[in-house]
């Protein structure tokens, strides 16, 4: 299992800090958060990648965040 998670259907107002806080809950460690941006406008494209520190953190984040609403 990979440690890099795809996060889709994000609000355009969601920030990297908000994703880091959400995925870092319950003691999980987030290594990196990257919201994908439109090249021309700099606006969010509505999805991101969250890289977790360990495979166990990734599995825990999937279980906790699957179907969870943010923003």
PyMOL Python script that loads the backbone (N, CA, C, O; Angstrom):
from pymol import cmd

cmd.read_pdbstr("""\
ATOM      1  N   UNK A   1       0.851  -1.191   0.000  1.00  0.00           N
ATOM      2  CA  UNK A   1       0.000   0.000   0.000  1.00  0.00           C
ATOM      3  C   UNK A   1       0.888   1.243   0.000  1.00  0.00           C
ATOM      4  O   UNK A   1       1.888   1.307   0.716  1.00  0.00           O
ATOM      5  N   UNK A   2       0.518   2.204  -0.793  1.00  0.00           N
ATOM      6  CA  UNK A   2       1.277   3.443  -0.846  1.00  0.00           C
ATOM      7  C   UNK A   2       0.912   4.381   0.287  1.00  0.00           C
ATOM      8  O   UNK A   2      -0.135   4.250   0.921  1.00  0.00           O
ATOM      9  N   UNK A   3       1.786   5.312   0.518  1.00  0.00           N
ATOM     10  CA  UNK A   3       1.557   6.295   1.572  1.00  0.00           C
ATOM     11  C   UNK A   3       0.979   7.583   1.014  1.00  0.00           C
ATOM     12  O   UNK A   3       0.592   8.465   1.781  1.00  0.00           O
ATOM     13  N   UNK A   4       0.911   7.713  -0.310  1.00  0.00           N
ATOM     14  CA  UNK A   4       0.383   8.924  -0.945  1.00  0.00           C
ATOM     15  C   UNK A   4      -1.086   8.691  -1.273  1.00  0.00           C
ATOM     16  O   UNK A   4      -1.433   7.769  -2.012  1.00  0.00           O
ATOM     17  N   UNK A   5      -1.945   9.540  -0.712  1.00  0.00           N
ATOM     18  CA  UNK A   5      -3.387   9.386  -0.864  1.00  0.00           C
ATOM     19  C   UNK A   5      -3.949  10.480  -1.761  1.00  0.00           C
ATOM     20  O   UNK A   5      -3.583  11.649  -1.640  1.00  0.00           O
ATOM     21  N   UNK A   6      -4.841  10.087  -2.660  1.00  0.00           N
ATOM     22  CA  UNK A   6      -5.568  11.034  -3.498  1.00  0.00           C
ATOM     23  C   UNK A   6      -6.782  11.505  -2.718  1.00  0.00           C
ATOM     24  O   UNK A   6      -7.503  10.691  -2.143  1.00  0.00           O
ATOM     25  N   UNK A   7      -7.017  12.812  -2.693  1.00  0.00           N
ATOM     26  CA  UNK A   7      -8.172  13.388  -2.011  1.00  0.00           C
ATOM     27  C   UNK A   7      -8.939  14.199  -3.045  1.00  0.00           C
ATOM     28  O   UNK A   7      -8.431  15.198  -3.555  1.00  0.00           O
ATOM     29  N   UNK A   8     -10.146  13.779  -3.354  1.00  0.00           N
ATOM     30  CA  UNK A   8     -10.923  14.429  -4.400  1.00  0.00           C
ATOM     31  C   UNK A   8     -12.131  15.171  -3.882  1.00  0.00           C
ATOM     32  O   UNK A   8     -12.473  15.103  -2.702  1.00  0.00           O
ATOM     33  N   UNK A   9     -12.775  15.888  -4.804  1.00  0.00           N
ATOM     34  CA  UNK A   9     -13.990  16.654  -4.530  1.00  0.00           C
ATOM     35  C   UNK A   9     -13.798  17.672  -3.417  1.00  0.00           C
ATOM     36  O   UNK A   9     -14.660  17.829  -2.552  1.00  0.00           O
ATOM     37  N   UNK A  10     -12.669  18.360  -3.445  1.00  0.00           N
ATOM     38  CA  UNK A  10     -12.390  19.380  -2.436  1.00  0.00           C
ATOM     39  C   UNK A  10     -13.066  20.690  -2.789  1.00  0.00           C
ATOM     40  O   UNK A  10     -13.228  21.031  -3.960  1.00  0.00           O
ATOM     41  N   UNK A  11     -13.452  21.410  -1.765  1.00  0.00           N
ATOM     42  CA  UNK A  11     -13.926  22.773  -1.936  1.00  0.00           C
ATOM     43  C   UNK A  11     -12.763  23.626  -2.436  1.00  0.00           C
ATOM     44  O   UNK A  11     -11.607  23.370  -2.096  1.00  0.00           O
ATOM     45  N   UNK A  12     -13.068  24.628  -3.233  1.00  0.00           N
ATOM     46  CA  UNK A  12     -12.012  25.512  -3.727  1.00  0.00           C
ATOM     47  C   UNK A  12     -11.397  26.337  -2.598  1.00  0.00           C
ATOM     48  O   UNK A  12     -10.316  26.900  -2.770  1.00  0.00           O
ATOM     49  N   UNK A  13     -12.068  26.417  -1.443  1.00  0.00           N
ATOM     50  CA  UNK A  13     -11.559  27.171  -0.304  1.00  0.00           C
ATOM     51  C   UNK A  13     -10.710  26.323   0.646  1.00  0.00           C
ATOM     52  O   UNK A  13     -10.112  26.867   1.574  1.00  0.00           O
ATOM     53  N   UNK A  14     -10.645  25.027   0.443  1.00  0.00           N
ATOM     54  CA  UNK A  14      -9.865  24.152   1.317  1.00  0.00           C
ATOM     55  C   UNK A  14      -8.382  24.492   1.196  1.00  0.00           C
ATOM     56  O   UNK A  14      -7.861  24.662   0.094  1.00  0.00           O
ATOM     57  N   UNK A  15      -7.713  24.590   2.334  1.00  0.00           N
ATOM     58  CA  UNK A  15      -6.285  24.925   2.354  1.00  0.00           C
ATOM     59  C   UNK A  15      -5.456  23.690   2.705  1.00  0.00           C
ATOM     60  O   UNK A  15      -5.977  22.697   3.214  1.00  0.00           O
ATOM     61  N   UNK A  16      -4.166  23.774   2.424  1.00  0.00           N
ATOM     62  CA  UNK A  16      -3.262  22.695   2.784  1.00  0.00           C
ATOM     63  C   UNK A  16      -3.221  22.496   4.293  1.00  0.00           C
ATOM     64  O   UNK A  16      -3.116  21.365   4.767  1.00  0.00           O
ATOM     65  N   UNK A  17      -3.304  23.588   5.050  1.00  0.00           N
ATOM     66  CA  UNK A  17      -3.315  23.476   6.517  1.00  0.00           C
ATOM     67  C   UNK A  17      -4.557  22.735   7.005  1.00  0.00           C
ATOM     68  O   UNK A  17      -4.469  21.933   7.935  1.00  0.00           O
ATOM     69  N   UNK A  18      -5.708  22.991   6.392  1.00  0.00           N
ATOM     70  CA  UNK A  18      -6.945  22.306   6.783  1.00  0.00           C
ATOM     71  C   UNK A  18      -6.831  20.806   6.496  1.00  0.00           C
ATOM     72  O   UNK A  18      -7.260  19.983   7.304  1.00  0.00           O
ATOM     73  N   UNK A  19      -6.259  20.458   5.354  1.00  0.00           N
ATOM     74  CA  UNK A  19      -6.061  19.037   5.035  1.00  0.00           C
ATOM     75  C   UNK A  19      -5.074  18.394   5.996  1.00  0.00           C
ATOM     76  O   UNK A  19      -5.292  17.275   6.461  1.00  0.00           O
ATOM     77  N   UNK A  20      -3.986  19.101   6.295  1.00  0.00           N
ATOM     78  CA  UNK A  20      -2.989  18.568   7.234  1.00  0.00           C
ATOM     79  C   UNK A  20      -3.630  18.304   8.597  1.00  0.00           C
ATOM     80  O   UNK A  20      -3.375  17.267   9.210  1.00  0.00           O
ATOM     81  N   UNK A  21      -4.458  19.234   9.074  1.00  0.00           N
ATOM     82  CA  UNK A  21      -5.129  19.058  10.363  1.00  0.00           C
ATOM     83  C   UNK A  21      -6.102  17.888  10.331  1.00  0.00           C
ATOM     84  O   UNK A  21      -6.158  17.099  11.275  1.00  0.00           O
ATOM     85  N   UNK A  22      -6.874  17.772   9.245  1.00  0.00           N
ATOM     86  CA  UNK A  22      -7.869  16.710   9.143  1.00  0.00           C
ATOM     87  C   UNK A  22      -7.213  15.332   9.071  1.00  0.00           C
ATOM     88  O   UNK A  22      -7.632  14.407   9.767  1.00  0.00           O
ATOM     89  N   UNK A  23      -6.197  15.195   8.240  1.00  0.00           N
ATOM     90  CA  UNK A  23      -5.544  13.898   8.077  1.00  0.00           C
ATOM     91  C   UNK A  23      -4.584  13.593   9.217  1.00  0.00           C
ATOM     92  O   UNK A  23      -4.236  12.430   9.423  1.00  0.00           O
ATOM     93  N   UNK A  24      -4.151  14.594   9.956  1.00  0.00           N
ATOM     94  CA  UNK A  24      -3.238  14.387  11.069  1.00  0.00           C
ATOM     95  C   UNK A  24      -3.934  14.094  12.383  1.00  0.00           C
ATOM     96  O   UNK A  24      -3.272  13.982  13.415  1.00  0.00           O
ATOM     97  N   UNK A  25      -5.251  13.969  12.371  1.00  0.00           N
ATOM     98  CA  UNK A  25      -5.992  13.685  13.600  1.00  0.00           C
ATOM     99  C   UNK A  25      -5.662  12.315  14.161  1.00  0.00           C
ATOM    100  O   UNK A  25      -5.128  11.460  13.453  1.00  0.00           O
ATOM    101  N   UNK A  26      -5.972  12.108  15.408  1.00  0.00           N
ATOM    102  CA  UNK A  26      -5.767  10.829  16.099  1.00  0.00           C
ATOM    103  C   UNK A  26      -4.312  10.382  16.095  1.00  0.00           C
ATOM    104  O   UNK A  26      -4.035   9.183  16.110  1.00  0.00           O
ATOM    105  N   UNK A  27      -3.378  11.334  16.075  1.00  0.00           N
ATOM    106  CA  UNK A  27      -1.970  11.006  16.172  1.00  0.00           C
ATOM    107  C   UNK A  27      -1.298  10.574  14.877  1.00  0.00           C
ATOM    108  O   UNK A  27      -0.131  10.182  14.890  1.00  0.00           O
ATOM    109  N   UNK A  28      -2.020  10.639  13.749  1.00  0.00           N
ATOM    110  CA  UNK A  28      -1.412  10.282  12.464  1.00  0.00           C
ATOM    111  C   UNK A  28      -0.434  11.377  12.047  1.00  0.00           C
ATOM    112  O   UNK A  28      -0.654  12.555  12.325  1.00  0.00           O
ATOM    113  N   UNK A  29       0.647  10.979  11.377  1.00  0.00           N
ATOM    114  CA  UNK A  29       1.665  11.934  10.939  1.00  0.00           C
ATOM    115  C   UNK A  29       1.569  12.150   9.436  1.00  0.00           C
ATOM    116  O   UNK A  29       1.643  11.204   8.653  1.00  0.00           O
ATOM    117  N   UNK A  30       1.404  13.413   9.045  1.00  0.00           N
ATOM    118  CA  UNK A  30       1.330  13.796   7.639  1.00  0.00           C
ATOM    119  C   UNK A  30       2.709  14.276   7.201  1.00  0.00           C
ATOM    120  O   UNK A  30       3.291  15.163   7.825  1.00  0.00           O
ATOM    121  N   UNK A  31       3.226  13.690   6.128  1.00  0.00           N
ATOM    122  CA  UNK A  31       4.547  14.080   5.624  1.00  0.00           C
ATOM    123  C   UNK A  31       4.445  15.278   4.687  1.00  0.00           C
ATOM    124  O   UNK A  31       5.275  16.186   4.751  1.00  0.00           O
ATOM    125  N   UNK A  32       3.422  15.289   3.807  1.00  0.00           N
ATOM    126  CA  UNK A  32       3.305  16.367   2.829  1.00  0.00           C
ATOM    127  C   UNK A  32       1.865  16.483   2.347  1.00  0.00           C
ATOM    128  O   UNK A  32       1.151  15.486   2.234  1.00  0.00           O
ATOM    129  N   UNK A  33       1.452  17.712   2.066  1.00  0.00           N
ATOM    130  CA  UNK A  33       0.134  17.986   1.485  1.00  0.00           C
ATOM    131  C   UNK A  33       0.347  18.875   0.268  1.00  0.00           C
ATOM    132  O   UNK A  33       1.063  19.874   0.334  1.00  0.00           O
ATOM    133  N   UNK A  34      -0.276  18.505  -0.838  1.00  0.00           N
ATOM    134  CA  UNK A  34      -0.142  19.294  -2.054  1.00  0.00           C
ATOM    135  C   UNK A  34      -1.493  19.399  -2.749  1.00  0.00           C
ATOM    136  O   UNK A  34      -1.995  18.419  -3.300  1.00  0.00           O
ATOM    137  N   UNK A  35      -2.082  20.602  -2.719  1.00  0.00           N
ATOM    138  CA  UNK A  35      -3.313  20.865  -3.464  1.00  0.00           C
ATOM    139  C   UNK A  35      -2.912  21.232  -4.886  1.00  0.00           C
ATOM    140  O   UNK A  35      -2.055  22.090  -5.097  1.00  0.00           O
ATOM    141  N   UNK A  36      -3.527  20.587  -5.840  1.00  0.00           N
ATOM    142  CA  UNK A  36      -3.210  20.830  -7.239  1.00  0.00           C
ATOM    143  C   UNK A  36      -3.910  22.111  -7.695  1.00  0.00           C
ATOM    144  O   UNK A  36      -5.099  22.305  -7.441  1.00  0.00           O
ATOM    145  N   UNK A  37      -3.157  22.978  -8.369  1.00  0.00           N
ATOM    146  CA  UNK A  37      -3.648  24.286  -8.781  1.00  0.00           C
ATOM    147  C   UNK A  37      -3.681  24.401 -10.299  1.00  0.00           C
ATOM    148  O   UNK A  37      -2.888  23.779 -11.006  1.00  0.00           O
ATOM    149  N   UNK A  38      -4.626  25.219 -10.787  1.00  0.00           N
ATOM    150  CA  UNK A  38      -4.665  25.526 -12.215  1.00  0.00           C
ATOM    151  C   UNK A  38      -3.465  26.396 -12.550  1.00  0.00           C
ATOM    152  O   UNK A  38      -3.146  27.332 -11.817  1.00  0.00           O
ATOM    153  N   UNK A  39      -2.821  26.098 -13.623  1.00  0.00           N
ATOM    154  CA  UNK A  39      -1.598  26.793 -14.010  1.00  0.00           C
ATOM    155  C   UNK A  39      -1.847  28.281 -14.275  1.00  0.00           C
ATOM    156  O   UNK A  39      -1.070  29.124 -13.827  1.00  0.00           O
ATOM    157  N   UNK A  40      -2.914  28.607 -14.991  1.00  0.00           N
ATOM    158  CA  UNK A  40      -3.155  29.989 -15.402  1.00  0.00           C
ATOM    159  C   UNK A  40      -3.705  30.871 -14.297  1.00  0.00           C
ATOM    160  O   UNK A  40      -3.317  32.033 -14.176  1.00  0.00           O
ATOM    161  N   UNK A  41      -4.619  30.321 -13.480  1.00  0.00           N
ATOM    162  CA  UNK A  41      -5.301  31.156 -12.492  1.00  0.00           C
ATOM    163  C   UNK A  41      -4.772  30.986 -11.072  1.00  0.00           C
ATOM    164  O   UNK A  41      -4.973  31.862 -10.231  1.00  0.00           O
ATOM    165  N   UNK A  42      -4.101  29.876 -10.794  1.00  0.00           N
ATOM    166  CA  UNK A  42      -3.634  29.613  -9.434  1.00  0.00           C
ATOM    167  C   UNK A  42      -4.736  29.126  -8.514  1.00  0.00           C
ATOM    168  O   UNK A  42      -4.527  28.975  -7.310  1.00  0.00           O
ATOM    169  N   UNK A  43      -5.910  28.881  -9.080  1.00  0.00           N
ATOM    170  CA  UNK A  43      -7.070  28.413  -8.301  1.00  0.00           C
ATOM    171  C   UNK A  43      -6.988  26.892  -8.129  1.00  0.00           C
ATOM    172  O   UNK A  43      -6.463  26.191  -8.994  1.00  0.00           O
ATOM    173  N   UNK A  44      -7.502  26.400  -7.025  1.00  0.00           N
ATOM    174  CA  UNK A  44      -7.513  24.972  -6.757  1.00  0.00           C
ATOM    175  C   UNK A  44      -8.250  24.225  -7.870  1.00  0.00           C
ATOM    176  O   UNK A  44      -9.240  24.718  -8.411  1.00  0.00           O
ATOM    177  N   UNK A  45      -7.759  23.040  -8.200  1.00  0.00           N
ATOM    178  CA  UNK A  45      -8.420  22.195  -9.190  1.00  0.00           C
ATOM    179  C   UNK A  45      -9.411  21.250  -8.524  1.00  0.00           C
ATOM    180  O   UNK A  45     -10.079  20.478  -9.212  1.00  0.00           O
ATOM    181  N   UNK A  46      -9.520  21.294  -7.200  1.00  0.00           N
ATOM    182  CA  UNK A  46     -10.505  20.486  -6.487  1.00  0.00           C
ATOM    183  C   UNK A  46     -10.011  19.129  -6.023  1.00  0.00           C
ATOM    184  O   UNK A  46     -10.800  18.292  -5.584  1.00  0.00           O
ATOM    185  N   UNK A  47      -8.692  18.906  -6.121  1.00  0.00           N
ATOM    186  CA  UNK A  47      -8.153  17.663  -5.582  1.00  0.00           C
ATOM    187  C   UNK A  47      -6.745  17.903  -5.061  1.00  0.00           C
ATOM    188  O   UNK A  47      -6.095  18.901  -5.372  1.00  0.00           O
ATOM    189  N   UNK A  48      -6.301  16.940  -4.251  1.00  0.00           N
ATOM    190  CA  UNK A  48      -4.984  17.074  -3.620  1.00  0.00           C
ATOM    191  C   UNK A  48      -4.380  15.698  -3.401  1.00  0.00           C
ATOM    192  O   UNK A  48      -5.046  14.676  -3.568  1.00  0.00           O
ATOM    193  N   UNK A  49      -3.112  15.690  -3.026  1.00  0.00           N
ATOM    194  CA  UNK A  49      -2.419  14.479  -2.608  1.00  0.00           C
ATOM    195  C   UNK A  49      -1.904  14.719  -1.198  1.00  0.00           C
ATOM    196  O   UNK A  49      -1.295  15.748  -0.909  1.00  0.00           O
ATOM    197  N   UNK A  50      -2.159  13.750  -0.326  1.00  0.00           N
ATOM    198  CA  UNK A  50      -1.682  13.808   1.055  1.00  0.00           C
ATOM    199  C   UNK A  50      -0.769  12.611   1.252  1.00  0.00           C
ATOM    200  O   UNK A  50      -1.189  11.467   1.082  1.00  0.00           O
ATOM    201  N   UNK A  51       0.482  12.877   1.612  1.00  0.00           N
ATOM    202  CA  UNK A  51       1.426  11.792   1.857  1.00  0.00           C
ATOM    203  C   UNK A  51       1.565  11.598   3.362  1.00  0.00           C
ATOM    204  O   UNK A  51       1.876  12.529   4.105  1.00  0.00           O
ATOM    205  N   UNK A  52       1.327  10.369   3.785  1.00  0.00           N
ATOM    206  CA  UNK A  52       1.405  10.032   5.197  1.00  0.00           C
ATOM    207  C   UNK A  52       2.801   9.498   5.515  1.00  0.00           C
ATOM    208  O   UNK A  52       3.507   9.028   4.624  1.00  0.00           O
ATOM    209  N   UNK A  53       3.193   9.570   6.782  1.00  0.00           N
ATOM    210  CA  UNK A  53       4.539   9.170   7.200  1.00  0.00           C
ATOM    211  C   UNK A  53       4.744   7.659   7.102  1.00  0.00           C
ATOM    212  O   UNK A  53       5.839   7.213   6.760  1.00  0.00           O
ATOM    213  N   UNK A  54       3.717   6.865   7.395  1.00  0.00           N
ATOM    214  CA  UNK A  54       3.847   5.401   7.366  1.00  0.00           C
ATOM    215  C   UNK A  54       2.642   4.788   6.672  1.00  0.00           C
ATOM    216  O   UNK A  54       1.614   5.438   6.488  1.00  0.00           O
ATOM    217  N   UNK A  55       2.787   3.522   6.290  1.00  0.00           N
ATOM    218  CA  UNK A  55       1.657   2.800   5.698  1.00  0.00           C
ATOM    219  C   UNK A  55       0.508   2.669   6.695  1.00  0.00           C
ATOM    220  O   UNK A  55      -0.661   2.728   6.315  1.00  0.00           O
ATOM    221  N   UNK A  56       0.845   2.490   7.970  1.00  0.00           N
ATOM    222  CA  UNK A  56      -0.181   2.368   9.001  1.00  0.00           C
ATOM    223  C   UNK A  56      -0.970   3.671   9.134  1.00  0.00           C
ATOM    224  O   UNK A  56      -2.191   3.645   9.283  1.00  0.00           O
ATOM    225  N   UNK A  57      -0.271   4.810   9.081  1.00  0.00           N
ATOM    226  CA  UNK A  57      -0.946   6.106   9.127  1.00  0.00           C
ATOM    227  C   UNK A  57      -1.850   6.280   7.909  1.00  0.00           C
ATOM    228  O   UNK A  57      -2.944   6.835   8.015  1.00  0.00           O
ATOM    229  N   UNK A  58      -1.390   5.804   6.758  1.00  0.00           N
ATOM    230  CA  UNK A  58      -2.191   5.907   5.538  1.00  0.00           C
ATOM    231  C   UNK A  58      -3.460   5.077   5.662  1.00  0.00           C
ATOM    232  O   UNK A  58      -4.542   5.556   5.319  1.00  0.00           O
ATOM    233  N   UNK A  59      -3.350   3.850   6.142  1.00  0.00           N
ATOM    234  CA  UNK A  59      -4.533   3.000   6.320  1.00  0.00           C
ATOM    235  C   UNK A  59      -5.510   3.603   7.317  1.00  0.00           C
ATOM    236  O   UNK A  59      -6.722   3.582   7.102  1.00  0.00           O
ATOM    237  N   UNK A  60      -4.981   4.138   8.405  1.00  0.00           N
ATOM    238  CA  UNK A  60      -5.812   4.768   9.426  1.00  0.00           C
ATOM    239  C   UNK A  60      -6.529   6.001   8.862  1.00  0.00           C
ATOM    240  O   UNK A  60      -7.707   6.225   9.140  1.00  0.00           O
ATOM    241  N   UNK A  61      -5.808   6.791   8.070  1.00  0.00           N
ATOM    242  CA  UNK A  61      -6.407   7.988   7.468  1.00  0.00           C
ATOM    243  C   UNK A  61      -7.503   7.616   6.481  1.00  0.00           C
ATOM    244  O   UNK A  61      -8.543   8.273   6.431  1.00  0.00           O
ATOM    245  N   UNK A  62      -7.279   6.565   5.694  1.00  0.00           N
ATOM    246  CA  UNK A  62      -8.310   6.109   4.749  1.00  0.00           C
ATOM    247  C   UNK A  62      -9.560   5.712   5.496  1.00  0.00           C
ATOM    248  O   UNK A  62     -10.665   6.096   5.115  1.00  0.00           O
ATOM    249  N   UNK A  63      -9.393   4.940   6.567  1.00  0.00           N
ATOM    250  CA  UNK A  63     -10.540   4.483   7.343  1.00  0.00           C
ATOM    251  C   UNK A  63     -11.281   5.654   7.985  1.00  0.00           C
ATOM    252  O   UNK A  63     -12.512   5.662   8.027  1.00  0.00           O
ATOM    253  N   UNK A  64     -10.540   6.638   8.483  1.00  0.00           N
ATOM    254  CA  UNK A  64     -11.158   7.757   9.191  1.00  0.00           C
ATOM    255  C   UNK A  64     -11.764   8.781   8.249  1.00  0.00           C
ATOM    256  O   UNK A  64     -12.796   9.373   8.566  1.00  0.00           O
ATOM    257  N   UNK A  65     -11.144   9.002   7.101  1.00  0.00           N
ATOM    258  CA  UNK A  65     -11.548  10.124   6.236  1.00  0.00           C
ATOM    259  C   UNK A  65     -12.431   9.713   5.063  1.00  0.00           C
ATOM    260  O   UNK A  65     -13.028  10.587   4.435  1.00  0.00           O
ATOM    261  N   UNK A  66     -12.543   8.439   4.738  1.00  0.00           N
ATOM    262  CA  UNK A  66     -13.349   7.999   3.610  1.00  0.00           C
ATOM    263  C   UNK A  66     -14.809   8.428   3.821  1.00  0.00           C
ATOM    264  O   UNK A  66     -15.453   7.999   4.778  1.00  0.00           O
ATOM    265  N   UNK A  67     -15.316   9.264   2.934  1.00  0.00           N
ATOM    266  CA  UNK A  67     -16.690   9.749   3.025  1.00  0.00           C
ATOM    267  C   UNK A  67     -16.867  10.936   3.956  1.00  0.00           C
ATOM    268  O   UNK A  67     -17.978  11.450   4.088  1.00  0.00           O
ATOM    269  N   UNK A  68     -15.807  11.382   4.600  1.00  0.00           N
ATOM    270  CA  UNK A  68     -15.853  12.508   5.538  1.00  0.00           C
ATOM    271  C   UNK A  68     -15.949  13.820   4.767  1.00  0.00           C
ATOM    272  O   UNK A  68     -15.265  14.004   3.761  1.00  0.00           O
ATOM    273  N   UNK A  69     -16.800  14.730   5.238  1.00  0.00           N
ATOM    274  CA  UNK A  69     -16.917  16.046   4.601  1.00  0.00           C
ATOM    275  C   UNK A  69     -15.994  17.044   5.288  1.00  0.00           C
ATOM    276  O   UNK A  69     -15.874  17.069   6.513  1.00  0.00           O
ATOM    277  N   UNK A  70     -15.350  17.858   4.473  1.00  0.00           N
ATOM    278  CA  UNK A  70     -14.427  18.876   4.951  1.00  0.00           C
ATOM    279  C   UNK A  70     -14.780  20.186   4.265  1.00  0.00           C
ATOM    280  O   UNK A  70     -14.956  20.205   3.047  1.00  0.00           O
ATOM    281  N   UNK A  71     -14.885  21.257   4.993  1.00  0.00           N
ATOM    282  CA  UNK A  71     -15.249  22.567   4.455  1.00  0.00           C
ATOM    283  C   UNK A  71     -16.592  22.523   3.759  1.00  0.00           C
ATOM    284  O   UNK A  71     -17.055  23.542   3.246  1.00  0.00           O
TER     285      UNK A  71
END
""", "prot")
cmd.dss("prot")
cmd.show_as("cartoon", "prot")
cmd.util.cbc("prot")
cmd.orient("prot")
